[in-house]
Amino acid sequence: MSNLKKWSLLAAAALTLAACSGNSADQDAVEETGTEETAESEEFHFEIAAQTNPMTDVVELAIAKLEENPDYTGELLEVTDNIQYNEAVLNDEAFASFAQHEPYMELFNEERDGDLVAVQPIYNAVVGFYSPVYESIDEIDKGAEVVIASDPANLARSLFVLEQHDLITLDEDAGILPALNDITENPYEFEFTELEVGNTPAAYEDGVELVFSYPTYIDAKLGLKTSDALFLENDPDNLFALQVVLREENANTPEADALIEAFTSQEVADFLDELAESGHLERSF
């Protein structure tokens, strides 16, 4: 539990700015032609990167809200893995991303010397462990295979969830990114397998006893709801909330303010509430 609290540490990018202004003609030319050109307002185009639903759905709703302002247009940049959305923002191919929590973003910044910043939490996609074998946590056997995420941020998150439910104990000195070698007690003698987080549902289909997953992956690939989880994460501080992410230089701009307003609109809130009520999302705020 103490390790989890240390997390209190899933953009900025490509703006396409088209500015057209009419050239002022001198009075003689205006009188001669009978016309006068007027300056057009500048239009700002938002490209927002996301990977899968419901994040892509939220982006589409935010874009619709943005486009209520005639000076704004928007476009979803849908990517296929957990690297592309950050690269797109870092390389100014997208203005923002909506796909990750802040710890994952911080790891990307460290690895790529990036300047991404999380500017607005939207919802917490509460993760958990799913089982095709057990119906209760009390049924867990010694020697069970446990599939966890392979990237450092979500691997640590996987371990934190297991620790919260007293299934393992982590070294208190492990820091914010504990790994498998930081497990000090493994009373169930778990056998751990690491998979890319989007691929973990395949292990469920293969009959692995305990499988870590996000609601979006387990729902999209297997049709399971968070209520089907054997146990869920407890994240009262919403440290792993999914964030709108920008480059630092774009964070304090009118465009960023407009983007945050769109992502926190009533339309987005209603959509997330509907998902939560139908059991397809465990929304903690």
Backbone as a ProteinNet text record, in pm:
[ID]
protein_1_A
[PRIMARY]
MSNLKKWSLLAAAALTLAACSGNSADQDAVEETGTEETAESEEFHFEIAAQTNPMTDVVELAIAKLEENPDYTGELLEVTDNIQYNEAVLNDEAFASFAQHEPYMELFNEERDGDLVAVQPIYNAVVGFYSPVYESIDEIDKGAEVVIASDPANLARSLFVLEQHDLITLDEDAGILPALNDITENPYEFEFTELEVGNTPAAYEDGVELVFSYPTYIDAKLGLKTSDALFLENDPDNLFALQVVLREENANTPEADALIEAFTSQEVADFLDELAESGHLERSF
[TERTIARY]
83	0	86.1	193.5	279.3	346.9	378.3	436.9	340.5	212.4	114.4	107.9	117.6	105.8	222.1	334.8	449.5	425.6	317.2	289.6	242.9	220.2	162.3	260.3	302.9	387.5	291.8	-116.4	-170.2	-194.8	-101.6	-64	4.9	106	118.2	159	120.7	163.6	110.1	93.3	84.9	-27.7	6.3	-96.3	-84.7	-203.7	-209.8	-280.7	-204.6	-262	-269.8	-390.6	-406.7	-458.3	-382.1	-426.2	-434.5	-548.9	-568.4	-616.3	-546.2	-592.5	-593.3	-696.6	-706.9	-611.5	-556.5	-468.9	-553.7	-514.4	-592.1	-555.6	-657.6	-636	-642.3	-573.7	-582.8	-720.9	-756.3	-891.4	-924.7	-824.3	-852.3	-893.2	-821.6	-853.6	-992	-1028.3	-1159.3	-1267.6	-1245.7	-1346.7	-1357.1	-1242.9	-1242.5	-1313.2	-1289.7	-1348.3	-1482.5	-1507	-1631.4	-1633.8	-1516.4	-1508.4	-1398.8	-1410.9	-1308.4	-1289.7	-1163	-1135.5	-1131.3	-1184.5	-1182.9	-1103	-1042.2	-960	-1047.3	-1005.3	-1075.1	-1012.7	-1094	-1041.2	-953.4	-859.1	-769.3	-843.7	-810.3	-870.7	-763.7	-796.6	-702.8	-752.5	-664.3	-700.9	-638.1	-724.1	-677.9	-668.1	-549.5	-537.6	-513.5	-593.8	-588.1	-569.1	-460.1	-425.9	-487.5	-540.5	-593.2	-581.7	-590.6	-564.7	-690.3	-777.9	-891.9	-1010.7	-1126.3	-1242	-1234.8	-1292.4	-1376.9	-1298.9	-1164	-1087.3	-1114.2	-1120.5	-1148.7	-1288.2	-1383.7	-1519.6	-1520.4	-1444.1	-1435.5	-1373.5	-1270.6	-1206.4	-1305.5	-1385.2	-1484.7	-1586	-1628.2	-1721.8	-1657.1	-1529.8	-1459.6	-1441.9	-1413.2	-1397.8	-1529.6	-1640	-1770.7	-1797	-1755	-1772.4	-1683.2	-1558.2	-1466.5	-1520.7	-1578.8	-1622.1	-1749.6	-1804.7	-1912.1	-1857.9	-1727	-1658.2	-1614.8	-1660.4	-1628.2	-1479.7	-1401.9	-1258	-1181.3	-1250.8	-1182.5	-1233.2	-1140	-1173.2	-1091.6	-1135.8	-1065.5	-1066.7	-974.1	-960.9	-901.5	-958.1	-903.7	-790.5	-674.7	-562.6	-558.2	-614.5	-623.4	-496.9	-431.6	-305.7	-328.6	-225.8	-244.4	-164.2	-82.8	-9.9	12.1	78.7	96.4	218.9	279.7	395.7	358.8	276.9	254.4	190.4	98.5	30.5	126.5	222.3	320.3	418.7	459.7	549.9	482.3	353.6	281	278.6	256.4	252.7	392.4	489.5	626.6	677.7	638.2	686.6	593.3	501.1	409.1	323	291	198.1	56.1	43.9	-85.8	-72.3	-179.8	-176.6	-187.1	-257.1	-281	-300.6	-295.1	-334.1	-428.8	-509.4	-591.9	-586.6	-492.3	-470.5	-398	-355.7	-262.5	-277.4	-217.6	-210.2	-74.2	-63.4	55.8	184.2	184.1	309	362.3	273.1	317.9	379.5	316.5	369.5	507.3	525.2	654.3	764.6	732.7	832.6	872.4	773.2	803.6	895.3	864.8	950.8	1093.4	1111.3	1246.1	1319.4	1249.6	1313.3	1342.5	1258.2	1271.3	1312.6	1347.6	1379.5	1265.5	1143.2	1024.2	981.8	888.3	837.1	685	630.6	486.5	438.1	318.7	260	114	71.2	-69.2	-144.3	-247.7	-315.3	-455.2	-515.5	-651.4	-686.4	-713.4	-764.8	-910.6	-949.4	-1086.1	-1162.2	-1105.2	-1166.6	-1059.7	-1088.6	-995.9	-1047	-976.1	-1012.3	-957	-1035.6	-987.9	-955.4	-832.9	-786.6	-816.7	-795.8	-817.1	-761.3	-782.7	-742.4	-868.1	-865.1	-976.6	-932.9	-1028.4	-993.9	-1099.5	-1056.4	-1149.7	-1162	-1088.6	-1080	-1148.2	-1120	-1167.1	-1291.2	-1379.1	-1495.3	-1479.9	-1378	-1353.5	-1203.5	-1160.6	-1019.4	-974	-1066.5	-1034	-1000	-1033.9	-1008.3	-868.9	-794.6	-665	-572	-512.2	-423.2	-277.1	-197.8	-53.9	-3.1	96.1	154.6	75.5	-27.2	-108.5	-23.9	-55.6	9.2	-61.9	15.8	-37.8	20.1	-67.7	-24.5	-31.4	81	89.1	137.7	127	171.1	322.8	376	521.7	589.2	517.8	581.8	597.8	705.3	735.7	622.9	550.9	445.3	331.1	283.1	170	210.5	337.8	386.8	380.9	429.6	424.6	280.7	193.4	51.9	-7.3	29.2	-16.4	24.9	150.8	201.8	135.2	109.7	41.8	-95.9	-168.4	-302.4	-293.9	-197.7	-180.3	-146.4	-62.7	-26.4	-147.1	-229.1	-348.2	-438.4	-438.7	-526.1	-449.1	-332.6	-253.6	-209.8	-187	-143.3	8.2	73.8	219.2	257.6	386.2	439.1	556.2	559.4	667	763.7	888.3	990.3	952.2	946	907.6	1008.9	1129.6	1232.8	1238.3	1140.1	1143.4	1119.3	1058.9	1031.1	900.8	886.7	759.3	743	850.9	842.7	893.2	823.6	867.4	858.9	952	954.7	943.7	949.1	930.9	1033.8	1156.5	1259.5	1241.9	1138.6	1107.3	999.7	954.4	859.6	936.9	901.9	970.3	896.4	766	687.8	592	593.1	505.8	443.4	352.1	300.4	225.5	172.5	100.3	191.8	319.4	418.2	372.5	326	278.6	389.8	350.4	439.1	396	485.6	449.9	487.5	395.9	420.7	389.7	482.2	463.9	417.5	312.4	262	236.6	242.7	201.9	57.8	29.1	-97.3	-219.4	-211.5	-325.5	-347.2	-247.8	-257.2	-293.2	-307.5	-334.1	-465.8	-572.4	-695.9	-677.8	-578.9	-556	-520	-452.5	-415.9	-539.9	-639.7	-767.2	-829.1	-828.7	-883.8	-805.9	-677	-592.6	-605.7	-687.7	-712.4	-616.3	-537.6	-445.9	-526.9	-479.7	-560.3	-591.4	-491.5	-511	-452.1	-533.7	-492.3	-522.1	-418.9	-433.4	-486.9	-581.9	-630.6	-700.8	-710.6	-791.4	-932.8	-1032.1	-1170.1	-1183.7	-1115.7	-1132.8	-1084.3	-974.3	-920.9	-1002.8	-1037.5	-1109.9	-1251.8	-1307.4	-1441.3	-1437	-1346.2	-1341.4	-1307.9	-1221.6	-1174.1	-1251.5	-1311.6	-1380.8	-1524.1	-1563.3	-1698.4	-1721	-1613.3	-1627.2	-1642	-1712.3	-1730.9	-1645.8	-1631.2	-1551.7	-1613	-1744.2	-1808.6	-1766.7	-1706	-1657.7	-1518.3	-1454	-1319.1	-1321.4	-1215.7	-1203.3	-1176.5	-1093	-1072.2	-1020	-1050.8	-1017.8	-918.1	-857.3	-763.9	-836.3	-767.2	-813.9	-720.4	-770.7	-688.3	-762.6	-774.3	-858.3	-809.6	-681.2	-627.4	-629	-681	-689.5	-553.9	-451.8	-317.2	-302.9	-387.6	-378.9	-492.1	-550.2	-656.4	-603	-684.8	-646.7	-648.2	-543.2	-518.1	-516.3	-556	-527.3	-382.6	-304.1	-159.6	-120.4	-38.8	10.8	162	220.5	357.8	355	459.9	462.2	441	497	486.5	343.6	259.1	120.7	22.5	73.4	-15.9	-88.8	-26.5	-88.5	-126.3	-212.4	-256.1	-409.1	-467.3	-614.1	-665.4	-586	-626.7	-631.8	-533.4	-534.6	-656.7	-688	-805.6	-933.2	-942.4	-1060.4	-1068.8	-954.2	-950.8	-995.9	-946.3	-985.4	-1135.4	-1185.5	-1328.9	-1410.8	-1363.4	-1435.5	-1432.6	-1316.5	-1303.6	-1380.8	-1405.5	-1479.8	-1624.7	-1672.9	-1809.1	-1911.7	-2033.4	-2141.7	-2162.6	-2140.7	-2156.9	-2062.1	-1936	-1838.8	-1877.3	-1915.1	-1952.9	-2071.6	-2171	-2288.1	-2249.7	-2160.3	-2114.9	-2045.2	-1956.2	-1884	-1977.5	-2074.6	-2173	-2252.2	-2286.7	-2363.3	-2280.7	-2152.7	-2065.6	-2054.2	-2039.6	-2026.5	-2153.6	-2268.1	-2395.3	-2419.3	-2366.6	-2385	-2280.5	-2186.9	-2087.1	-1966.8	-1953.5	-1840.9	-1723.6	-1738.6	-1631.5	-1647.4	-1536	-1537.9	-1483.7	-1573.3	-1533.4	-1529.4	-1412.5	-1400.2	-1420	-1436.8	-1474.4	-1535.9
-120.1	0	124.6	122.4	239.6	261.9	151.4	164.5	233.4	199.1	257.2	406.9	456.8	600.9	675.2	605.2	672.4	706.6	658.1	687	829.2	904.3	1034.2	1123.3	1085.4	1173.2	1286.5	797.5	757.4	843.7	1457	1531.1	1642.6	1686.8	1814.2	1785.9	1852	1813.6	1896.4	1824	1887.4	1983.4	2102.5	2197.5	2235.4	2236.9	2284.6	2417.5	2522.9	2656.1	2722.5	2748.3	2813.5	2953.4	3047.6	3184.6	3251	3300.6	3368.5	3509.2	3602.7	3739.5	3808.8	3880.1	3952	4068.5	4095.9	4211.4	4336.3	4438.1	4560.2	4632.5	4670	4745.3	4892.4	4973.1	5116.5	5166.4	5284.7	5334.4	5348.4	5385	5402	5269	5158.5	5028.1	4982.9	5012.2	4974	5044.6	5173.6	5249.1	5199.5	5159.4	5118.1	4984	4889.4	4755.7	4742.2	4828.5	4820.2	4707.1	4646	4536.8	4566.5	4502.7	4517.8	4383.2	4332.9	4205.8	4224.2	4127.9	4134	4016.6	4037.9	3933.3	3821.2	3696.9	3581.9	3545.2	3489.8	3449.4	3326.2	3310.9	3197.2	3071.7	2959.4	2831.9	2742	2676.1	2586.5	2443.9	2356.3	2216.6	2128.5	2057	1966.2	1824.4	1765.9	1621.9	1559.9	1459.9	1399	1249.2	1196.9	1056.3	972	856.4	759.2	622	519.9	385.9	302.2	300.1	208.9	269.5	206	257.4	210.6	282.3	400.7	530.9	524.7	648.6	716.8	638.1	697	759	695.1	750.8	884.4	890.3	1015.6	1124.8	1089.8	1188.5	1241.7	1152.4	1196.2	1292	1264.6	1354.1	1489.1	1485.9	1610.8	1693.8	1626.3	1697.2	1763.5	1692.1	1750.1	1874.2	1869.6	1985.7	2101	2069.5	2173.1	2242.2	2164.5	2218.4	2301.8	2312.1	2409.7	2551.6	2565.3	2692.3	2694.8	2789.5	2788.6	2804.7	2844.9	2860.2	2730.6	2624	2499.4	2385.1	2302.3	2174.5	2067	1944.5	1837.7	1708.6	1618.9	1491	1389.1	1269	1159.2	1094.1	1080.4	1005.3	872.3	768.4	639	558.7	514.4	440.6	296.6	213.9	70.1	13.7	96.7	43.9	153.7	117.1	209.3	298.8	300.6	386.9	503.3	473.8	571.2	700.4	692.3	816.2	913.3	863.8	954	1006.8	921.6	967.1	1073.8	1055.7	1153.5	1289.2	1291.9	1419.4	1479.7	1396.8	1445.2	1503.5	1444.6	1487	1585.9	1644.4	1744.3	1692.5	1564.3	1506.5	1504.7	1532.7	1544.4	1650.5	1720.5	1824.6	1762.9	1650	1588.6	1439.1	1368.5	1228	1205.6	1100.8	1056.3	904.1	849.1	705.2	646.8	726.9	675.6	744.8	681.1	744.6	813.7	899	982.6	902.9	798.2	722.6	665.5	617.4	565.5	678.3	794.3	910.4	949.7	947	985	889.4	761.7	666.1	696.4	731.3	768.1	889.9	990	1109.2	1073.9	984.8	945.7	874.9	786.6	707.9	791	890.7	965.9	1110.7	1144.1	1281.9	1372.6	1330.5	1400.3	1512.5	1592.3	1705.6	1699.8	1576.7	1561.4	1591.6	1650.4	1680.9	1636	1586.5	1548.6	1671.6	1712.3	1837.9	1818.9	1699.3	1682.4	1534.3	1485.8	1349.1	1345	1236.4	1225	1113.8	997.2	890.7	787.6	707.3	603.7	469.2	411.5	279.1	176.2	142.7	56.7	-82	-126	-254.4	-364.3	-486.7	-598.2	-726.3	-832.5	-966	-1047.9	-1115.3	-1196.6	-1343.3	-1431.4	-1573.1	-1658	-1746.3	-1843.6	-1968.7	-1970.8	-2090.1	-2070.7	-1956.3	-1933.7	-1844.6	-1872.1	-1787.2	-1701.2	-1728	-1652.6	-1646	-1537.6	-1522.4	-1631.4	-1686.5	-1791.8	-1923.9	-1936.1	-2060.9	-2066.9	-1957.3	-1951.6	-2059.1	-2134.7	-2244.4	-2199.7	-2272.5	-2252.9	-2295.9	-2220.9	-2253.3	-2203.8	-2121.9	-2070.3	-1981.9	-1987.3	-1895.8	-1761.6	-1653	-1517.5	-1435.5	-1385.5	-1300.1	-1154.8	-1085.3	-943.9	-867.1	-734.5	-650.4	-648.3	-628.2	-632.9	-496.8	-387.6	-256.6	-219.2	-145.1	-120.9	-57.1	39.1	107.2	13.6	-60.6	-149.4	-279.3	-319.7	-432.2	-397	-277.7	-232.7	-224	-173	-163.4	-301.6	-399.3	-536.7	-587.8	-562.4	-610.6	-539.6	-410.3	-336.3	-395.7	-433.3	-489.7	-622.1	-705.2	-832	-808.3	-706.5	-676.8	-624.3	-543.6	-490.7	-602.1	-713.4	-824.9	-933.5	-894.9	-982.1	-1111	-1104.3	-1222.4	-1227.6	-1112.2	-1103.3	-989.8	-981.1	-867.9	-810.9	-677.8	-610.4	-544.8	-536.3	-466.8	-319.7	-268.6	-128.5	-32	-77.8	8	-3.1	-69.8	-92.6	34.6	136.4	259.6	251.4	340.9	352.2	251.3	179.8	83.3	-53.7	-117.2	-250.9	-348.6	-441.3	-547	-680.9	-788	-919.9	-950.8	-901.9	-931.2	-849.8	-764.2	-689.3	-758.1	-874.5	-951.7	-1019.7	-987	-1046.1	-1167.5	-1173.3	-1288.3	-1327.7	-1455.2	-1509.7	-1638.8	-1624.7	-1742.6	-1840.1	-1791.7	-1879.2	-1939.3	-1903.5	-1955.7	-1934.5	-1812.9	-1779	-1794.5	-1838.9	-1842.5	-1726.7	-1628.7	-1505.3	-1511.8	-1461.8	-1446.6	-1302.5	-1238.3	-1099.4	-1092.7	-1013	-990.7	-841.9	-797.4	-660.9	-644.9	-529.6	-515.9	-537.2	-498.4	-518.5	-663.4	-748	-888.9	-981.6	-925.9	-1013.6	-1091.8	-1037.3	-1116.7	-1251.3	-1262	-1390.4	-1499.3	-1461.3	-1559.7	-1613.4	-1528.3	-1573.1	-1681.3	-1658.1	-1757	-1887.6	-1876.8	-1996.3	-2068.5	-2015	-2082	-2050.4	-1942	-1902.8	-1860.3	-1901.5	-1886.2	-1741.2	-1652.7	-1512.2	-1423.4	-1328.8	-1244.6	-1098.8	-1016.4	-872	-809	-716.7	-647.9	-517.5	-432.4	-310.3	-342.1	-265.7	-288.4	-282.9	-188.8	-171.8	-292.7	-355.9	-471.1	-596.9	-619.6	-741.7	-738.1	-618.1	-601.9	-618.5	-545.5	-548.2	-686.9	-759.3	-887.4	-1008.1	-995.6	-1111.1	-1081.5	-954.2	-918.7	-926.3	-928.3	-932.9	-792.1	-781.6	-654.2	-652.5	-534	-525.4	-608.2	-628.3	-711.5	-857.4	-893.7	-1030.2	-1051.5	-942.9	-955.4	-1034.1	-1111.3	-1182.5	-1082.9	-982.5	-871.4	-751.7	-632.2	-506.7	-425.7	-332.2	-240	-142.5	-103	4.3	123.4	227.6	345.5	470.8	492.2	601.7	739.9	753.8	884.4	905.7	807.1	817.9	848.3	783.5	805.5	753.2	657.4	596.8	642.7	756.9	809.9	838.5	812.6	842.4	993.7	1041.3	1185.2	1237	1362.1	1436.4	1482.2	1451	1476.8	1566.4	1667.5	1763.3	1778	1846.4	1892.1	2012.5	2026.9	2130.5	2269.2	2295.5	2430.2	2464.8	2363.9	2388.3	2386.5	2357.9	2333.7	2458.6	2571.6	2695.6	2786.8	2735.6	2809.3	2811	2904	2903.8	2773.8	2715.4	2590.2	2476.5	2473.4	2371.7	2390	2514.8	2542	2493.5	2519.1	2475.4	2323.1	2258.1	2112	2052.6	2107.1	2059	2078.3	2192.4	2219.1	2116.6	2079.2	1981.1	1842.4	1804.8	1672.5	1661.8	1773.1	1770.8	1816.7	1811.4	1855.6	1756.4	1800.3	1714.8	1596.1	1617.3	1509.1	1393.2	1425.5	1321.3	1254.6	1334.4	1278.9	1183.2	1221	1136.3	1003.7	1010	889.3	793.7	847.7	764.4	707.7	787.4	738.5	621.2	631.8	524.8	396.6	409.8	291.8	228.6	313	262.3	190.2	247.4	187	54.1	39.1	-86.6	-191	-153.8	-249.6	-264.8	-176.8	-185.3	-97.8	-32.8	56.9	71.2	60.8	87.6	228.1	323.9	463.8	512.3	561.5	598.1	747.1	827.2	967.5	1022.8
0	0	0	79.8	83.6	-50.6	-120.7	-253.7	-349.5	-341.4	-433.7	-420.1	-299.5	-279.3	-341.5	-364.7	-424.2	-570.9	-627	-768.6	-793.2	-685	-707.5	-781.1	-876.9	-951.1	-988.9	-1936.9	-2038.9	-1997.6	-2786.2	-2667.5	-2720.8	-2625.8	-2694.6	-2834.5	-2927.8	-3059.6	-3170	-3280.2	-3408.1	-3422.7	-3432.7	-3462.1	-3608.5	-3668.4	-3805.2	-3800.3	-3818.9	-3801	-3937	-3981.4	-4110.4	-4089.2	-4129.4	-4111.1	-4247	-4274.6	-4402.3	-4374.7	-4425	-4406.9	-4541	-4562.1	-4687.2	-4691.7	-4806.6	-4822	-4834.4	-4756.1	-4769.2	-4896.9	-4965.5	-5087.9	-5055.9	-5135.6	-5109.4	-5153.2	-5106.7	-5126.4	-5273.1	-5356.1	-5498.7	-5560.7	-5520	-5576.5	-5532.1	-5407	-5356.7	-5435.4	-5456.1	-5530	-5672.7	-5730.5	-5870.3	-5887.4	-5793	-5808.7	-5738.7	-5640.5	-5566.1	-5465.8	-5436.5	-5339.6	-5240.8	-5125.7	-5024.2	-4954.4	-4946.8	-4882.4	-4731.3	-4657.6	-4512.2	-4457.4	-4343.5	-4283.9	-4229.5	-4258	-4203.3	-4069	-3981.2	-3851.2	-3867.4	-3774.9	-3778.9	-3733.5	-3795.7	-3759.4	-3699.7	-3589	-3522.9	-3537.7	-3583.9	-3606.5	-3498.6	-3424.3	-3320.3	-3376.3	-3369.5	-3390.8	-3254.5	-3220.6	-3088	-3104.6	-3049.6	-3065.8	-2954.6	-2992.7	-2897.6	-2961.1	-2874.7	-2926.3	-2947.2	-2849.2	-2856.2	-2783.2	-2797.5	-2725	-2579.8	-2484.3	-2504.1	-2518.3	-2515.5	-2528.9	-2662.9	-2770.7	-2901.1	-2905	-2837	-2830.7	-2757.3	-2647.7	-2571.5	-2657.7	-2733.4	-2822	-2924.1	-2983.4	-3082.5	-3020.2	-2897.7	-2829.6	-2800.7	-2760.2	-2731.9	-2859	-2969.5	-3096.9	-3137.4	-3121.8	-3154.4	-3070.2	-2944.8	-2857.2	-2903	-2936.5	-2984.3	-3108.8	-3197.9	-3326.1	-3316.4	-3196	-3176.6	-3188.3	-3170	-3194.5	-3340.7	-3421	-3564.6	-3594.4	-3495.7	-3517.2	-3495.1	-3452.5	-3421.7	-3509.4	-3554.2	-3616.5	-3545.2	-3557	-3487.5	-3564.9	-3526.7	-3595.1	-3498.2	-3498.4	-3420.4	-3497	-3432.2	-3488	-3413.2	-3473.2	-3406.3	-3433.1	-3327	-3338.7	-3293.2	-3314.4	-3292.5	-3176.2	-3109.5	-2994.7	-2891.4	-2780.7	-2669	-2682.2	-2798.1	-2822	-2913.7	-3015.6	-3122.2	-3074.6	-2977.7	-2939.2	-2872.2	-2795.9	-2735.9	-2839.2	-2931.3	-3037.9	-3123.6	-3150.5	-3232.3	-3165.7	-3034.7	-2963.1	-2953.9	-2920.2	-2906.5	-3037.6	-3149.9	-3281.2	-3350.2	-3274	-3327.7	-3442.2	-3436.6	-3532.8	-3476	-3347.1	-3281.1	-3173.2	-3147.9	-3044.3	-2905.6	-2897.2	-2766.5	-2783.6	-2670.6	-2668.3	-2551.4	-2565.9	-2454.3	-2454.6	-2376	-2383.6	-2263	-2165.8	-2066.9	-1932.9	-1830.8	-1699.7	-1686.5	-1586.6	-1572	-1548.3	-1466.2	-1450	-1580.6	-1667.2	-1796.5	-1880.4	-1877.6	-1950.5	-1899.4	-1767.1	-1709	-1752.3	-1762.9	-1811.1	-1955	-2036	-2174.9	-2177.9	-2096.5	-2092	-2055	-1959.3	-1918.5	-2030.9	-2100.8	-2206.1	-2330.8	-2359	-2484.1	-2461.4	-2338.1	-2304.5	-2350.9	-2319.4	-2366.4	-2273.8	-2322.2	-2244.4	-2235.5	-2229.2	-2221.1	-2079.4	-2070.8	-1941	-1940.4	-1825.3	-1805.7	-1756.2	-1829	-1796.2	-1738.6	-1756.4	-1705.7	-1693.7	-1570.2	-1557.4	-1600.5	-1668.2	-1718.5	-1645.8	-1637.6	-1558.6	-1524.8	-1425	-1382.3	-1431.3	-1526.5	-1576.6	-1479.2	-1379.1	-1270.6	-1325.2	-1302.6	-1353.9	-1253	-1296.1	-1205.4	-1261.5	-1187.9	-1232.7	-1261	-1374.8	-1421.2	-1423.2	-1403.1	-1397.7	-1466.4	-1558.3	-1615.8	-1529	-1417.8	-1333.8	-1199.2	-1133.7	-998	-996.6	-900.1	-878.2	-754	-675.9	-553.5	-529	-467.4	-434.6	-337.8	-261.1	-165.6	-234	-361.7	-434.2	-495.8	-490.9	-559	-504.2	-595	-558.7	-557.8	-483.9	-490.6	-627.8	-677.4	-806.6	-925	-903	-1013.9	-1105.2	-1235.2	-1329.8	-1323.6	-1321.5	-1312.7	-1426.8	-1513.6	-1624.5	-1580.3	-1594.1	-1560.2	-1681.9	-1674.7	-1786.4	-1794.4	-1914.7	-1934	-1926.4	-1957.1	-1948.5	-1801.9	-1768.2	-1625.8	-1546.7	-1604.5	-1529.7	-1496.6	-1596.3	-1571.8	-1503.3	-1518.1	-1439.7	-1291.4	-1258.6	-1119.3	-1071	-1155.5	-1117.9	-1091.5	-1176	-1155.6	-1018.5	-982.9	-854.4	-738.3	-753.3	-647.2	-618.6	-724.7	-705.2	-630.2	-666.8	-596	-449.3	-424.3	-286.4	-207.9	-271.1	-203.3	-151.9	-222.1	-184.6	-108	-54	34.4	-33.2	-164	-236.4	-251.5	-244.2	-242.6	-147.9	-117.5	-41.9	-120.3	-132.3	-204.8	-107.7	-150.4	-72.7	-60.5	61.5	81.4	21	-2.9	-60.7	-212.9	-272.2	-417	-496.4	-434	-506.4	-582.8	-680.7	-750.7	-863.4	-897.1	-1006.1	-960.6	-870	-830	-945.8	-949.6	-1049.7	-978.9	-1055.2	-997.3	-889.3	-907	-806.7	-678.7	-673.7	-552.3	-468.7	-513	-433.1	-319.7	-197.5	-82.1	-27.2	-49.5	-5.9	-117.6	-150.7	-254.2	-200.7	-101.4	-31	-120.8	-233.4	-324.7	-431.8	-425	-519.9	-664.7	-690.3	-824.8	-928.2	-1046.2	-1163.3	-1252.4	-1269.5	-1340.6	-1488	-1571.4	-1714.7	-1752.7	-1822.9	-1863.5	-2008.6	-2033.1	-2168.5	-2189	-2313.9	-2347	-2301.5	-2236.8	-2165	-2254.5	-2380.2	-2469.8	-2509	-2484.7	-2523.3	-2407.6	-2287.7	-2173.8	-2183.7	-2247	-2255.4	-2325.7	-2414.6	-2482.8	-2383.5	-2274.8	-2173.2	-2102.2	-2085.8	-2027	-2114.9	-2244.8	-2337.9	-2333.3	-2299.8	-2291	-2157.1	-2067.2	-1941.2	-1829.6	-1843.6	-1736.2	-1615	-1496.6	-1376	-1338.6	-1345.5	-1308.5	-1416.8	-1465.6	-1578.7	-1546.7	-1550.6	-1531.1	-1659.3	-1646.5	-1766.7	-1731.5	-1833.8	-1829	-1874.2	-1825.4	-1871.1	-2022.7	-2086.3	-2230.6	-2308.9	-2266.2	-2339.1	-2313	-2187.5	-2152.3	-2207.7	-2219.9	-2277	-2427.9	-2493.6	-2639.9	-2693.3	-2624.3	-2678	-2627.1	-2507.4	-2450.6	-2409.7	-2411.7	-2371.8	-2222.5	-2143.3	-1998.3	-1941.6	-1830.9	-1762.1	-1636	-1577.3	-1454.9	-1342.4	-1346.7	-1246.2	-1257.7	-1371.7	-1390.7	-1332.7	-1288.4	-1233.4	-1103.4	-1080.6	-953.2	-841.4	-870.4	-777.5	-854.5	-802.6	-869	-786.7	-853.3	-790.5	-697.4	-593.5	-506.4	-527.3	-594	-626.4	-580.7	-449.2	-399.3	-439.3	-467.6	-506.5	-657.3	-731.8	-878.2	-941.4	-888.9	-941	-1083.3	-1118.7	-1251.6	-1343.7	-1313.6	-1399.2	-1539.4	-1639.1	-1777	-1798.2	-1861.3	-1869.2	-2013.2	-2029.1	-2152	-2142.4	-2244.7	-2241.9	-2358	-2326.8	-2425.9	-2411.4	-2506.3	-2485.3	-2391.7	-2313.2	-2210.8	-2268.6	-2384.9	-2442.1	-2483.3	-2497.4	-2537.5	-2420.7	-2301.2	-2187.8	-2140.6	-2148.6	-2099.1	-2215.2	-2300	-2418	-2421.4	-2494.1	-2508.8	-2569.7	-2660	-2723.1	-2620.5	-2530.7	-2425.2	-2335	-2302.5	-2219.4	-2288.2	-2418.2	-2493.4	-2497.5	-2509.7	-2514	-2380.9	-2272	-2139.3	-2117.4	-2158.5	-2144.6	-2222.6	-2342.1	-2424.1	-2359.9	-2305.3	-2244.3	-2113.4	-2049	-1922.5	-1941.7	-2064.4	-2095.4	-2041	-2034.1	-1986	-2079.1	-2209.3	-2305.5	-2275.8	-2244.7	-2210.5	-2079	-1979.9	-1849.8	-1863.3	-1943.2	-1961.7	-2028.4	-2125.4	-2194.7	-2098.1	-2014.5	-1919	-1812.7	-1770	-1673.6	-1731.4	-1857.9	-1922.7	-1929.5	-1962.7	-1965.5	-1827.5	-1727.1	-1590.4	-1546.5	-1578.8	-1538.9	-1608.8	-1731.4	-1805.7	-1768.5	-1681.1	-1634.9	-1725.7	-1824.8	-1917.3	-1874.7	-1761.8	-1714.2	-1565	-1492.9	-1348.7	-1331.9	-1319.2	-1315.2	-1171.6	-1128.6	-987.1	-962.1	-1066	-1044.4	-1170.3
[MASK]
+++++++++++++++++++++++++++++++++++++++++++++++++++++++++++++++++++++++++++++++++++++++++++++++++++++++++++++++++++++++++++++++++++++++++++++++++++++++++++++++++++++++++++++++++++++++++++++++++++++++++++++++++++++++++++++++++++++++++++++++++++++++++++++++++++++++++++++++++++++++++++++

